[in-house]
Amino acid sequence: MLNKFFESPYFPIISDYAKILIPSFLTYLFAKYKFSNAKKHEIYEKQFTQVYLPLYLLTKQYLKDTEPPAYDLYIRKVDKLFYRNYVFVFPKTLKLFAKFKCEVQPGHMSPYLISLFEYQVSSDYNKLKAQLGYPTDSFFDFFKRLNTLDKCMYIVFSVLSLFALIMLTQISHLSCR
């Protein structure tokens, strides 16, 4: 069946169209994804500056740094923040905040729900921070920000420490015999 297709009079025409359409389609996909990054970056920037940076600071201020936590004031401020910037808030954060609000009303606040909401806010904040290229808490990002001399010193120190560790294990292994 495949031989009949290659021997048909339409095969050269189909192959000519394929030679034009396949590279065109691939170029379109490449251009689409290449130029959509600027839009994504703009949205991430708005999410970070208008929602998650203020939300992170509010969470840190009202839920972690105050004794007892000021839940009512926190809920009013976060409600206002979400109302103004609803389209930039991740759905999971909205769902957890709705549960958080429902738990506060009866007065029996679950520590698990508080920690879950705090974790969600901080993880969204850190994710957006990393996507926008802001400094993060990982060692690799710290290493990238070092100047060349400090990078060389860290590399030499790491290699020498590894060599010393290997030598210590060899010495301890020989002394056990």
C-alpha positions as CSV (number, residue, x, y, z in Angstrom):
1,M,0.0,0.0,0.0
2,L,2.8,2.4,0.8
3,N,4.6,1.5,-2.4
4,K,1.4,2.5,-4.3
5,F,1.5,5.9,-2.6
6,F,5.1,6.6,-3.5
7,E,4.5,5.5,-7.1
8,S,1.3,7.6,-7.5
9,P,1.4,10.7,-9.8
10,Y,0.3,12.8,-6.8
11,F,3.3,12.0,-4.6
12,P,5.6,14.8,-6.1
13,I,2.9,17.4,-5.6
14,I,2.2,16.3,-2.0
15,S,5.9,16.2,-1.2
16,D,6.4,19.7,-2.6
17,Y,3.5,21.0,-0.4
18,A,4.9,19.2,2.6
19,K,8.3,20.8,2.0
20,I,6.7,24.2,2.2
21,L,4.0,23.6,4.9
22,I,6.1,21.7,7.5
23,P,8.9,24.3,7.9
24,S,6.3,27.1,7.8
25,F,4.3,25.5,10.6
26,L,7.4,24.9,12.7
27,T,8.5,28.6,12.1
28,Y,5.0,29.7,13.2
29,L,5.2,27.6,16.4
30,F,8.7,28.9,17.2
31,A,7.7,32.5,16.7
32,K,4.5,32.1,18.7
33,Y,6.3,30.8,21.7
34,K,9.2,33.1,21.4
35,F,7.0,36.3,21.3
36,S,4.5,35.1,23.9
37,N,7.2,35.2,26.6
38,A,7.0,39.0,26.7
39,K,3.3,38.8,27.4
40,K,3.8,36.1,30.1
41,H,6.6,38.2,31.7
42,E,4.3,41.2,31.8
43,I,1.5,39.1,33.5
44,Y,4.0,37.6,35.9
45,E,5.2,41.1,36.8
46,K,1.7,42.3,37.5
47,Q,0.9,39.2,39.5
48,F,4.0,39.7,41.6
49,T,3.7,43.5,42.2
50,Q,0.0,43.8,42.5
51,V,-0.9,40.6,44.3
52,Y,1.7,38.4,45.7
53,L,4.3,40.8,47.1
54,P,1.6,42.7,49.1
55,L,-0.1,39.4,50.1
56,Y,3.2,38.0,51.2
57,L,4.0,41.1,53.3
58,L,0.4,41.1,54.8
59,T,0.7,37.4,55.7
60,K,4.1,38.0,57.3
61,Q,2.8,41.0,59.2
62,Y,-0.6,39.9,60.4
63,L,-0.3,36.1,60.7
64,K,3.3,35.5,61.7
65,D,4.5,38.6,63.5
66,T,1.5,39.5,65.7
67,E,0.4,37.8,68.9
68,P,-2.5,37.0,68.8
69,P,-2.9,37.1,65.0
70,A,-5.2,39.8,63.7
71,Y,-7.4,37.6,61.5
72,D,-10.3,40.1,60.9
73,L,-8.0,42.9,59.8
74,Y,-6.0,40.5,57.7
75,I,-9.1,39.2,56.0
76,R,-10.4,42.7,55.2
77,K,-7.1,43.8,53.7
78,V,-6.7,40.6,51.6
79,D,-10.3,40.8,50.5
80,K,-9.7,44.3,49.2
81,L,-6.4,43.1,47.5
82,F,-8.1,40.2,45.8
83,Y,-11.2,42.3,44.7
84,R,-9.0,44.8,42.9
85,N,-6.7,42.2,41.3
86,Y,-8.9,39.1,41.0
87,V,-7.6,38.1,37.6
88,F,-4.0,37.9,38.8
89,V,-4.7,35.6,41.8
90,F,-4.0,31.8,41.3
91,P,-7.2,29.7,41.8
92,K,-5.7,27.6,44.5
93,T,-4.9,30.7,46.6
94,L,-8.5,31.8,46.1
95,K,-9.9,28.5,47.3
96,L,-7.7,28.3,50.3
97,F,-8.5,31.9,51.2
98,A,-12.2,31.1,51.0
99,K,-11.7,28.2,53.4
100,F,-9.6,30.4,55.6
101,K,-12.4,33.0,55.8
102,C,-15.0,30.4,56.6
103,E,-12.9,29.0,59.5
104,V,-12.3,32.5,61.0
105,Q,-16.0,33.3,61.3
106,P,-16.9,30.5,63.8
107,G,-13.8,31.3,65.8
108,H,-12.1,27.9,65.8
109,M,-9.1,28.5,63.6
110,S,-7.3,25.4,62.5
111,P,-3.5,25.7,62.7
112,Y,-3.2,23.3,59.7
113,L,-5.3,25.6,57.6
114,I,-3.3,28.6,58.6
115,S,0.0,26.9,57.8
116,L,-1.4,25.6,54.5
117,F,-2.5,29.1,53.5
118,E,0.8,30.6,54.6
119,Y,2.7,27.9,52.6
120,Q,0.6,28.5,49.5
121,V,1.2,32.3,49.6
122,S,5.0,31.9,50.2
123,S,5.3,29.2,47.5
124,D,3.4,31.3,44.9
125,Y,5.5,34.3,45.9
126,N,8.8,32.4,45.6
127,K,7.7,30.9,42.3
128,L,6.9,34.3,40.7
129,K,10.1,35.7,42.2
130,A,12.1,33.0,40.5
131,Q,10.3,33.3,37.2
132,L,10.9,37.1,37.1
133,G,14.6,36.6,37.9
134,Y,14.7,38.1,41.3
135,P,17.2,36.7,43.8
136,T,15.9,33.6,45.5
137,D,17.1,31.5,48.5
138,S,18.7,28.6,46.6
139,F,22.5,28.1,46.6
140,F,22.6,28.0,42.8
141,D,21.0,31.5,42.5
142,F,23.4,32.7,45.2
143,F,26.3,31.3,43.3
144,K,25.2,32.9,40.0
145,R,25.3,36.4,41.7
146,L,28.9,36.0,42.9
147,N,31.7,37.7,41.0
148,T,34.2,35.6,39.2
149,L,36.9,35.6,42.0
150,D,34.4,34.4,44.6
151,K,33.1,31.7,42.3
152,C,36.6,30.4,41.8
153,M,37.2,30.5,45.6
154,Y,34.0,28.5,46.2
155,I,34.9,26.0,43.5
156,V,38.4,25.5,44.9
157,F,37.2,25.3,48.5
158,S,34.5,22.7,47.4
159,V,37.0,20.6,45.5
160,L,39.5,20.7,48.4
161,S,36.8,19.8,50.9
162,L,35.7,16.9,48.8
163,F,39.4,15.7,48.4
164,A,39.9,16.0,52.2
165,L,36.7,14.1,52.9
166,I,37.8,11.3,50.5
167,M,41.3,11.2,52.1
168,L,39.8,11.0,55.6
169,T,37.6,8.1,54.6
170,Q,40.6,6.3,53.1
171,I,42.7,6.9,56.2
172,S,39.9,5.8,58.5
173,H,39.3,2.7,56.3
174,L,43.0,1.8,56.5
175,S,43.3,2.3,60.2
176,C,40.3,-0.1,60.8
177,R,42.3,-3.0,59.3
